[in-house]
């Protein structure tokens, strides 16, 4: 504790924000895996499982839009802490007796979890903008990459945790244990988080919800298709395919997806090294286009090799390569939105952007269930390639961003 007090205030707040985000992410990843595997075990079809996440993604769209406005008016500390306590309530809703776990009840709990997740993420990403001086874009890129990458690595740990807890404690015991742990994090956050973090000097009006920045709008459209491309095959189709077509048990499915997301997060953390740090550069719109174009052919290549004699090897190797390139794309986008956002009321632009992110996840999740059930995993992969191509085309409209302070890399 004394070592923590000796750190600069900005570093202390960064650590609190990151710690909150990490803890939330663990429960979010574990809950996603618990719901997919538990309801697959109960005999739900892939489309029905996707439907359980409908409100999670749908409410995430609205939350990012309204949450950015609330963060600017009330402060990011309040929106972050609200997200934590709402996740605790969502977890407790799933501890009811098995007979009460009807589809509407689970969808309602997932809706609350979706609101909580996007309040927490919007608050964390917006806070970083305020903790780094505006002339240190290289430092900003590193901090955003570290936050985003570590978050996704822990989401992968959460996937494994979900599969492990389901096997060890059962569904009800698993969600109860996570609710208790996250409640402790929430109480700690109430004490440590800066009370005025992110509160705009001029109170934004409700009409300010929509971004007026062309760069933010273009990046948001590209983000929608980028994340739709991932979730159209990763959210429902892949875990169900591994469990049904390949016969993997819960430990193997949870462990494999956990390893994939952990690797994906680690690559995100070092993305600055892959996109120009050694040359003293921060990325711009050209980098977003180039990396999206590189990603576009990978799902199609996996689809072509899926029915071959080496189909399983193609799937697993393709997944690894897709994760690496997608991680760089995601990290680039996360830096660009924080860089493009205006400093006063930063959460408005960040919230609008992550609204598009949530919309992409919503479209991807629903398509993941429907396309997989109707046409199989290969069709999901072809849709993924088409979506990435659209993201690349949209990225052509991004400015050639040459931020000041690149030498701070």
Beta strands, then each sheet from edge to edge (+ up, - down):
end
